């Protein structure tokens, strides 16, 4: 890496660090590119050069936390748990992360999940990784003869993810709902779905 590239990388990291702090303190809606630039000690134009929009900056600033959380949840997941409990281990871990700052992560989800995949590459990659993990868990159950052989693992992963997303929406929309309450609802929904694809 030459000196110019190192300088660009350092500037990018300064911007990301400033954005993380300001997003957490003020919330993404109340932060401007100018605020972030001032905090990072760079010009607003420099922020725009590195990140095309505030949404792109928000995505990159926060999906690192999501990626790290997923890695930790996979590492800490006991392999001998039933499928439903392993799925809830993953989902509840994310619910707890989001619950620590619902406003911040609500903004991330609102600005990324429903946008075109090409415009939100970090969240797209994160979602693909999560789908792959869910599909692998279902496939492992199939190989053990616990899920019917004709069940498509990716379709099942999509169904399970949809239930998770529905519970996540509830967490964000209902301030009085605790993580435990949302997880309980998700357990009931996912458990009922899994009953439909299990071997008899």
C-alpha positions in Angstrom: 0.0 0.0 0.0 1.5 3.3 -1.0 1.3 6.5 1.0 -1.7 7.9 -0.9 -3.7 4.7 -0.4 -2.8 4.6 3.3 -4.0 8.2 3.7 -7.3 7.5 2.0 -7.8 4.4 4.2 -7.0 6.5 7.3 -9.5 9.2 6.3 -12.2 6.5 5.7 -11.6 5.1 9.1 -11.8 8.5 10.8 -15.1 9.1 9.0 -16.5 5.7 10.1 -15.4 6.2 13.7 -17.0 9.7 13.8 -20.2 8.4 12.2 -20.5 5.5 14.7 -20.2 7.9 17.6 -22.6 10.5 16.3 -25.2 8.0 15.1 -25.2 6.4 18.6 -25.3 9.8 20.3 -27.8 11.7 18.2 -29.4 9.1 16.0 -28.9 8.9 12.2 -31.9 11.2 11.4 -30.4 14.1 13.3 -26.8 13.7 12.0 -25.7 15.6 8.9 -22.8 14.9 6.6 -21.4 18.2 7.9 -21.7 17.0 11.5 -19.8 13.8 10.7 -17.1 15.7 8.7 -16.6 18.1 11.6 -16.3 15.2 14.1 -13.8 13.4 11.8 -11.8 16.5 11.1 -12.3 16.4 7.4 -14.3 18.3 4.8 -17.9 17.4 3.9 -16.7 16.8 0.4 -14.3 14.2 1.7 -17.1 12.3 3.4 -19.0 12.3 0.1 -16.0 11.0 -1.8 -15.7 8.0 0.5 -19.4 7.4 1.0 -22.0 8.2 -1.7 -24.7 8.9 0.8 -25.5 9.0 4.5 -27.3 5.7 4.1 -24.1 4.1 2.7 -22.2 5.5 5.6 -24.8 4.3 8.1 -24.8 0.8 6.5 -21.0 0.4 6.6 -20.7 1.9 10.1 -23.2 -0.5 11.6 -23.1 -3.8 9.6 -19.7 -4.5 11.0 -21.4 -4.8 14.4 -24.0 -7.2 12.9 -21.3 -9.3 11.2 -19.4 -9.6 14.5 -22.5 -10.5 16.4 -23.4 -13.2 13.9 -19.9 -14.7 14.2 -20.1 -14.7 18.0 -23.5 -16.2 17.9 -22.4 -19.0 15.6 -19.3 -19.7 17.8 -21.4 -19.8 21.0 -24.2 -22.0 19.6 -24.2 -25.4 21.3 -24.4 -28.1 18.6 -26.5 -30.5 20.5 -29.5 -28.1 20.8 -32.7 -28.9 18.8 -33.2 -26.9 15.6 -35.8 -24.6 17.1 -33.5 -23.6 20.0 -30.5 -23.0 17.6 -32.7 -20.8 15.5 -33.8 -18.8 18.5 -30.2 -18.5 19.8 -29.4 -16.6 16.6 -32.6 -14.5 16.5 -32.5 -13.6 20.2 -28.9 -12.6 19.9 -29.8 -10.1 17.3 -32.9 -8.9 19.2 -30.6 -8.1 22.2 -28.2 -6.2 20.0 -31.0 -4.1 18.4 -32.6 -3.6 21.8 -29.5 -1.9 23.1 -30.3 1.0 20.8 -33.6 0.5 19.0 -33.7 3.9 17.4 -30.2 3.5 15.8 -30.9 0.0 14.4 -34.4 0.9 13.4 -32.9 3.5 11.2 -30.4 1.0 9.7 -33.2 -1.5 8.9 -35.5 1.2 7.5 -32.8 2.6 5.2 -31.3 -0.7 4.0 -33.6 -3.7 4.1 -36.1 -2.5 1.6 -33.7 -0.9 -0.8 -32.3 -2.5 -4.0 -29.6 -5.1 -3.2 -26.9 -3.2 -5.3 -27.4 -0.1 -3.2 -26.8 -1.7 0.1 -24.0 -4.2 -0.4 -23.1 -4.7 3.2 -26.6 -5.5 4.3 -27.1 -7.7 1.2 -24.0 -9.7 2.1 -25.0 -10.0 5.7 -28.5 -11.2 4.7 -27.0 -13.8 2.3 -24.7 -15.1 5.1 -27.6 -15.4 7.5 -29.6 -17.3 4.8 -26.7 -19.6 4.2 -26.5 -20.4 7.9 -30.2 -21.1 8.2 -30.1 -23.3 5.1 -27.2 -25.2 6.5 -29.0 -25.8 9.8 -32.1 -27.1 7.9 -29.9 -29.3 5.6 -28.2 -30.8 8.7 -31.6 -31.7 10.1 -32.5 -33.3 6.8 -29.4 -35.4 6.8 -30.3 -36.7 10.3 -33.8 -37.6 9.0 -35.6 -35.1 11.2 -36.9 -33.0 8.3 -38.6 -34.5 5.2 -36.2 -35.2 2.3 -38.4 -33.3 -0.2 -38.1 -30.0 1.8 -36.0 -27.4 -0.1 -33.5 -26.1 2.5 -33.3 -22.6 0.9 -37.1 -22.3 0.8 -37.2 -23.3 4.4 -34.5 -20.8 5.2 -36.6 -18.1 3.5 -39.6 -19.0 5.6 -37.7 -19.0 8.8 -36.1 -15.7 7.9 -39.5 -14.2 7.1 -40.8 -15.2 10.6 -37.7 -13.6 12.1 -38.2 -10.4 10.1 -41.8 -10.2 11.3 -40.8 -10.5 14.9 -38.1 -7.9 14.3 -40.6 -5.5 13.0 -42.7 -6.0 16.1 -39.7 -5.3 18.3 -39.1 -2.0 16.5 -42.7 -0.9 16.3 -43.8 -1.7 19.8 -41.6 0.0 22.4 -43.3 -1.9 25.3 -42.3 -5.3 23.8 -39.3 -6.8 25.5 -36.8 -9.0 23.8 -38.2 -12.0 25.8 -41.8 -11.2 24.6 -40.8 -11.0 21.0 -38.6 -14.1 21.3 -41.6 -16.0 22.8 -43.8 -15.1 19.8 -41.1 -16.1 17.4 -40.6 -19.4 19.1 -44.3 -20.2 18.7 -44.4 -19.2 15.0 -41.2 -20.9 14.1 -42.1 -24.0 16.1 -45.4 -24.3 14.3 -43.7 -23.9 10.9 -41.1 -26.6 11.8 -43.8 -29.0 12.8 -45.1 -28.8 9.2 -41.8 -29.9 7.6 -40.7 -32.5 10.2 -40.7 -36.2 9.4 -43.7 -37.9 10.9 
